[in-house]
């Protein structure tokens, strides 16, 4: 929608929605299993663990059996721990958004602003430079921290707003 009384031609698009845990679970799993940065973050822990485990076993002179046991234990532990830590991050991000109650998010060329209750926050595109899309969400992410913002498509005030938000994101962010 065109902002009321704005003569500069700046377009803002408003989404109104209640965030859900499912939004953030979906964003987390889609990021980690369908994007290269996400896959890399899942693999990093086990690979580093294997490298350190191998080095320690070699330095200590462990037998091949003991080395195999250590490496399998480290790999299994990290394969279980890494997704759990990420899922906890997703839960924490949802809890941060839950405090807003019903969110009113305005998307513009310079970033997005979310308000709800007595809270308000603004994200500049330079802070969250990448995004990806699912059937139900636009997910805006940071480069290194794994923090993301989920914008549910169900919040669009007009079905055409989904395409307009996609166009703004494509102009300002890198699509994963």
PyMOL commands that set and color helices and strands:
alter all, ss='L'
color gray80, all
select helices_A, chain A and resi 21-34+36-60+64-98+153-155+160-172
alter helices_A, ss='H'
color red, helices_A
select strands_A, chain A and resi 13-18+102-108+111-116+119-124+130-133+137-141+148-152+174-175
alter strands_A, ss='S'
color yellow, strands_A
deselect
rebuild
show_as cartoon
